[in-house]
């Protein structure tokens, strides 16, 4: 159980009774609650699946699914949460070029389907495996998984095709909402916006609208993290000011590259001159013009 406790975030959402709401508490207090968040807002450390059947504790084996690291079962009805720990967390801030989240979402969709788990479960709150006085807790697989190991157990089919939307299952909803929101933002940023706060408010409103179209919408807090990531990235990289900054960085990088290349050529020219090569011969060897050779040599005397 030390592994589960060690991988928990410093502050966890938790509760003893959902009727009284969910609070965020320091880990040492949160682990005393019946239900706790196994992941934070930035890292996915645990895949958790909600299997609402009396035989949930053993069905994974009959369905040829990977053995869970932990199984937390309700003794009253046999329903269980199955935990699969990741040796390397998946970054959850929906980076524009981060393919790991898409891959993780595809694996999650496939494993949810194969386990016949609740497709609307968001993994936000789980039965706390540290409360062995309330739940039946079993340890099955001692080693943490990586995404490729889990992927070997499922058929990903066309789930990795970035041109297709993932089914609205588990992390598939997050991935779909992220894609719809960012594609809207790429176009909308071309309009005039007063400031970032106004822009971020609009991105959040659009994300909430898309979220409402799901049969089982994500929690507003989760949509908030996603929309903020999209708003910040698009504003920093695709707004007029952001684009100007990007272009300036590219220009500076280009200048530095040319300077380094010139220094390299100059050193090569000096080496060949020391070998009694003529400028014409050096031009043919290095593939640069006589004029460029003279410019580089002149720069050493300026």
N, C-alpha and C positions, 0 to 999 in steps of 0.2 A: 504493500500500500504506500510505501515511501515514494515510489515512482510517481504515482498519481498526485500526491501532495506536492512533490518537488516541481512538477510541471505546471501547477496551477499559477495563475497570475497573482501579483501582489494584492490586488483588490478583485473580489469576485461578486458577481450578482448571485443572490441566494435567497432562500425563503424556507420556512417550515410549512406554510399554508398559502397557496396561491390566492386564496380569498382575501388575504391581508396584504397582497402586493409583493413586489420583489425589491429588495434593497441591495446596495453595493457596500460591502464591508471588507475590512482587512482580512487577508487569507486566514489568519489564526482564528478569527471569529466565524468566518464563512464556512469553514470545514465542520463546524458543529451543527450546521443546518441539514435538513433532509434533502434539499435540492440545491445544487450549486452549478455555476457556469464553469465548464472544463477549459474553455478557451477565452482569451481576451479579445479586444477589438482589433488587434494587429497581427496575431499569430494563431494559426490553426494547429494545435498540438494533438487534438483528438478528433477522430471521426466517431460519432455516436449515433446509434440507430435505435429507434423506438419500435419494438416488436410487441404488438398487443394481442398475443395469443397465449393460451395456457401452457403451450409447449415451447414458448419462446427461448427458454434456456438451452434447448437441445436442437432446435430446428436448423440452426446454422450448419450443423454437421450433415443432416439429411439433405440439405440444399447444396452441398458441395461448396460451401463458402469458407473463407479463411477463418481460422480459429481466433476469436477475440482475445485481447489481452485481459480484459475484465468483463464480467457479466454481473449486473446488479438487478436482482429479481424481486418483485413484490410478492411476498409469501401468500398474500390473500387471493391473488388471481393468476399468478404465474407470468404476468407481463414483465418484460425485461428491457433494460438498456444495455446494448452491446458496445463496448469501447475498443477502438483500434488506435493505439498510440503511434505517432509519427516520430521517427528519430530526428528528422529535420522539419521544423515547422514550416507551414506554407504562409507566406506574407499575404495578409488580407486587405491591403490598402488599394487593391484593384489597379495596379500600375498599368499604364497603357501598353507597354511592351512586355509585360510579364506573362509568359505562357504557362508558368507553373500553376496559376490559379485556374486557368481553363482546364489543364490536365487534371488537377485535383477535383474540380467540379465534375468532370467526365467520369472519373473513378467513383466519386460519391454517388452519382446518378445510377451507374451500373450496379454498384454494390447494394444500394437501397432497393433496386428492382430485384436483384438476385436473392436478397434476404427476405423479400416480401415485407419490408418494414414500412412504417407510416411515411408516405411521400411528403406530407406537409410538415413534418417535424423539422425544426430549424437548428437543432443542436445548441440552442442558446442556454438551456437549463437541463440538467440531467439528475437522475437519482444519484445521490452522493455515495460513492463506494466506501467512504470512510465511516459511514454510519452502519456498521455491521449489526447494530442492535435493532435496526429497522428493516434492512434489506438483506437478502441472501446474496452474498458476494462470492464469486468464483474467479480464480486465476487460471487462465488456460494457456495462452501463448506468452512465454516469458520475454521474448525479444520484441523490441519495437519494430514497426514496419517502415519501409520507405514506399513512395508512391508506385514505383515500378514493381515491387513485390506484390502489393495489393492488386495492381493492374493485371498481373499474371493469373489472378483468380477469376477475372471477369471478362466478358466480351464487350470491348469498347465500341466495336462497329464503326459507325460514322460520327460518334460523339466527339471525336477530336477535330472534326472538320470545322474550322473557324467560321465558315460561311453559313453554318446551320446554327439555329438556336437550340440550346439544350432543353430537354423536357423540364417542366416546372416541378422538379423533384429536388429536395434538399438544396445543395449549393447550386443546382441548376437555375434556381430562381435568382440567386444573387448574380450569377454570370449573365443571365438574360437581362436583368434590370440594369446592370452595369453597361452592357452593350447598347441597349436602347437609349439610356440617358446620355452616354458619351457621344453617340451619333447625332442626337439632337443638339448637344452642346457644340459640336464641331461646326454646325451650320449657324446656330444662334449667336455665336461669339462675333460673327461678322457685323452684327448690328451695333449701334452705339449703346454703351452702358455707363451709367453714372459713376459707379465704383464697384469694387469687388463685393461688398456686402449685398448690393442690389442683385448682382449677378448670381451670387451663391444662393440667395433666397429663391430666385427663379428656378435655378437648377434643382433645388430641393423640392419645389412645388411640382415640377415636371416629373421628377422621380417618384413622388408620392402618387401622382396620377397614374403612372405606369404600374406602380405596385398594387393599386386598387383593382387592376384588371386580373390579377392572379386569383385563382380559386381560394388559395390560402396565402394571403399577403404576409410579407415580412413585417417584423416589428418596426415601428416608426424610428426607434433609436438606431436600428441597423441600417435603415434607408438613409438616415442622417449621415452616418459615417461614409456610406457609399457616395452620396451626392456631394459631400464636402471634398472627397478625393477627386471626383470628376471636375468639380468647379475649380479647385485649386490648380490642377494640372493644365486644364484648358486655358485658364486665365494667364498662367505663367508662360505658356508656350504658344498660344494661338491668338491672343488678343493683340491689337496693334502694338502696345508697349512690349508685350511678351515676345512678339515676332521680331521687333526691332532689337531686343536684347539678344535673341537667338542669332539674328543675322550678324550682330556685332561680335558675338563670341565666335561664330564661324569665320568672320573676317580675321580676327586676331589669331585664330588657330591656323588659318591659311598662311598668314604672314610668318608665323613662327616656323611652320613647315618649310616654307621657301627659304627662310634664313638658315635653318639647319641643313637643308639640301645644298645651299650655296657654300656653306662652310665645308661640307664634305667634298664638293667639287674642287674648291680652292686647295684643299689638302692634297687631293689626287693630282692636280695640276703641278703643284710644287714638287711632288714626288717624281713625276714624269720629267719635269725640267731638270731635276737633279740627275736623272738618268740620260741626259743629253738628247731628249726627245724635242723635236721642233713643235711650234704651236700648231702647225697643220697636222702633224701626226697625233698630237694630243686631242685635237678636234675630232679626228676620225675614231680614236680609241674611246673617248668619253661620249661621243655623239652630241657635242654641243658646239655652237658656232665660234669662229675666231673672235667675233665681236664680244661674245659673252666671256670668253677667256680673258680678253684684254680688260673688260670691266671688273672681273673678279681680282685680277692682278693689281689693277689700279686702286681698288678699294683698300688694299693692304698698305698703300702709301698715303691715303687720305687722312 
